Amino acid sequence: MSIGAVGIPVSDVWRILLHHVTGRGAAGDPALDQIVWTFRAPRVALAAVVGAGLAVAGAVLQTLVTNPLADPVVLGFSYGASLGAVLVITLGGVAIGGLGGLGVSGAAFAGALAAGALVFALGQRRGRLAPTRLVLAGVAVGYVLLSVTSFVQLLATPTELRTVMFWMLGSVAGAQWSQLPVATGVVLASTLVLTMLGRRLNALLAGDESATALGVDVNRLRAVLLVISALLTGTVIAVAGGVGFVGLMIPHLVRLTVGADHRRLLPLTALLGAVYLVLVDLLSRTVNRPNELPLGILTALLGAPFFLWLLRRDKGLDTA
């Protein structure tokens, strides 16, 4: 919070935060108080929440479909959120039954859940969720939603198009305290529930037959995991836009360190995801001052080389 276009001593940042949190002491310079408490503090907090949510969603989806490359983008959730937001930005919801009344965040959330429901329906075979079918359904639905989004962008004005592109690449530049309660509550509650399901997730890694022999209702568990993942993704994308590679990269880093036990994996994935996106956001607003870069550009620049290294390191991915 002390780093930015205007540098603020760390001692001043602590004094301002303590003043607002505890009511003790004086905030000091009103201009610095506004910069720290109104702009930077909610931004840092939202980046942490979004990073944690995307990382946990990625970890769960990789287990859900037994595919190390699964994430909210692969299963179409991110594309659904993007379409909902773009419709509101460009059309104001007029052509879609008043969806514009939800606002950009609400439309993005609704789009992610709708995409998740469609993928869930198409990913079933004879009433049971099939991991391979889920991935194929997610890719197909994602491309359809992306094509519709691209068409809608053709109808946008230059100003709207700039807003659309910046939003689709992800940003927490406009973070407000009012965005935090719901997003934080969903991420914390989802992470807690998923951690409590850790033993069942571990059993799912051993295969459907082994999990069933251990008393796990595999189809029901996959349905629950898909719903929670869609909820997580929709919530964080609604407030930060499309940020890629976090759900792919962070779970792998944690697995390389602590193993695949979800009782440890999920809390540490949330923590590392939070720290990672806070640092990426810091880069986004300092690397090209006073201009800001969308988060998605930096996460892609950092994430793609990591996966090239992972592919070279882990020969087991050839048979995954």
Secondary structure, DSSP 8 states (H G I E B T S, - for coil): ---SSS---HHHHHHHHHHHHH--S----HHHHIIIIIIIHHHHHHHHHHHHHHHHHHHHHHHHTT-TT--TTTTTHHHHHHHHHHHHHHHTTGGGTTGGGGHHHHHHHHHHHHHHHHHHHHTEETTEE-HHHHHHHHHHHHHHHHHHHHHHHHTS-HHHHHHHHHHHH---TT--GGGHHHHHHHHHHHHHHHHHTHHHHHHHHT-HHHHHHTT--HHHHHHHHHHHHHHHHHHHHHHH----SHHHHHHHHHHHHH-S-HHHHHHHHHHHHHHHHHHHHHHHHHTTTTS---HHHHHHHHHHHHHHHHHHH-GGGGG-
